[in-house]
Amino acid sequence: MEIVEVQFKAQRKEFFKNSKALYLKTGNYCVVQADRGEDMGLIISITQATPEEVEADMKEVLRHATEKDIETLEVIREKEKEAMKICQLKVVEHDLPMKLVDVEYQFDSNKITFYFTSEGRIDFRELVKDLAGVFKTRIDLRQIGVRDEARRFDGLGMCGRRLCCATFLKDFEPVTLKMAKDQHLPLTPSKISGACGRLMCCLAFELDYYKDLTRNVPKVGSKINCFGGKHRVEKIDIFKEVVVLSDEEGEQMEVPIEKLKQELCAETPDIIEEEQADVSE
């Protein structure tokens, strides 16, 4: 059976089973089962799965989207803009400390989801009643974090690429300052923070690569015997994949990391002394 990954508004993605054996292609729109109704999204991937791998409660793809469906979706996007304005006014009326981030209509208009951020818990029961009276449909107010907010808006990171959270990351992993230290990155907040203001997600999923690259390489500050003399490890440049060494006269040289590893293995030098490099917090 085919498992279809469908993308909805603002990078929201879900998996559905193609139990009707429809001929589906990535890049096409389809209509799927939703919470008490139907929703419509873009097919971004199709994979094969055995019946045992398919969850019993997984929703299914109902049909191909028609041209009329696509036109309806464009109308819905305009309705969402108006709903955003109305909800913002209601938030002010109820004097709630919340920031409205986005609005998403279910394709059949059986539900409207309002996404917001807030410093703490919000009692929005009266707001929900007010909105339900205006829109005459089910209302879902969903509190999200700043990372989810960045994902919904999308954008470019300091690397020049689209945000990882808006492209391929499905879950947010914990990110710590130690991960930046292990990758020899400057600890300046502006250098290691993403569009959301939190530590960049890439610090977590790229960590294993940096660890593999620097495995068996002496720490910064270590004094070693190699290349026919005594040297001190001054710097490890992960991006250039080189190590900066200085000899007893203070002359510096750049050596590819792999070449240093080969030298260390070939001559099995003694590490004379290891000085933990100072890392500013």
C-alpha positions, 0 to 999 in steps of 0.5 A, spaced: 500 500 500 502 507 498 503 512 504 502 519 501 505 525 505 501 531 504 503 538 505 498 543 507 498 551 509 505 553 512 509 547 511 504 542 515 505 535 513 501 529 514 501 522 512 495 518 509 494 511 506 492 510 499 487 505 500 483 506 494 489 505 489 488 512 486 494 513 481 497 519 485 503 523 483 508 528 487 506 535 485 499 534 484 493 536 489 489 531 493 483 531 497 484 527 504 480 525 510 480 530 516 477 532 522 470 530 521 470 532 514 475 533 508 482 537 507 486 538 501 493 539 500 499 538 495 502 531 495 510 531 496 512 524 497 509 517 496 512 511 499 510 503 499 508 500 505 506 493 508 499 492 511 503 491 518 506 498 517 500 502 516 497 504 522 490 502 523 487 509 524 491 513 519 486 517 515 486 516 507 486 519 500 479 520 498 480 523 491 484 527 486 483 534 487 479 538 481 480 545 478 474 547 481 477 544 488 484 548 486 480 555 485 476 554 492 482 553 495 484 560 493 478 563 495 479 560 502 486 563 502 482 570 501 477 568 507 483 566 512 486 573 511 479 576 513 479 571 519 485 573 521 483 581 522 477 579 525 480 575 530 486 580 532 480 585 533 477 580 538 483 578 541 484 586 543 477 586 545 478 580 550 484 583 552 488 577 551 496 577 552 497 573 545 500 574 539 496 571 533 500 568 528 496 564 522 489 562 520 488 555 517 481 553 514 479 546 513 478 545 506 470 544 507 470 550 512 468 545 517 473 548 522 478 554 523 484 553 526 488 560 529 495 559 531 498 563 536 504 564 541 504 567 548 508 567 554 504 563 558 497 559 558 491 563 556 484 562 558 481 563 551 474 560 552 470 566 551 474 568 545 472 561 542 465 562 543 465 569 540 469 567 534 464 561 533 458 566 533 462 570 528 464 564 523 458 559 525 463 553 525 468 549 529 474 553 532 480 551 534 485 555 538 492 552 538 498 555 542 505 554 538 512 555 540 517 560 536 520 555 532 513 553 530 512 560 528 518 560 524 516 554 520 509 557 518 512 563 516 518 560 512 524 564 510 532 564 509 537 562 514 544 565 515 546 560 510 542 563 505 538 557 504 530 556 506 529 554 513 531 547 515 524 547 519 520 549 513 523 544 508 525 537 511 525 537 519 519 534 522 521 534 529 524 539 533 530 536 537 533 539 543 539 544 542 544 546 547 550 551 547 555 545 548 553 543 541 556 550 538 562 549 543 563 542 540 563 545 533 568 550 535 563 556 533 563 563 536 558 563 542 555 570 539 548 569 540 547 572 533 552 567 530 548 561 532 541 563 533 536 562 527 530 566 525 526 564 531 531 567 536 533 560 539 539 556 537 539 553 530 537 547 529 543 545 525 547 545 531 543 538 533 543 534 526 550 536 524 553 535 530 555 527 529 558 530 522 563 534 526 564 529 531 566 524 526 571 529 522 575 531 529 575 524 532 582 522 534 584 529 533 588 533 539 584 538 542 586 545 541 591 547 546 594 540 545 602 540 544 604 534 540 610 531 536 609 531 529 611 533 522 619 532 525 618 537 531 613 539 537 607 543 535 601 546 539 594 545 536 592 553 535 585 552 532 581 546 528 577 549 522 571 545 521 569 548 515 576 548 511 577 541 514 584 544 517 588 544 523 592 550 525 599 548 528 604 552 531 611 550 532 616 552 537 618 558 534 611 561 533 610 559 526 603 557 524 601 552 518 595 549 516 594 542 515 588 538 513 585 534 518 585 527 514 593 529 513 594 530 521 590 524 522 595 520 518 601 523 521 599 521 528 597 514 526 604 513 522 608 516 527 604 514 534 607 521 537 606 522 544 601 528 546 606 532 551 601 536 554 593 538 553 591 545 555 584 546 555 582 552 551 579 557 554 572 558 551 568 564 553 561 563 555 
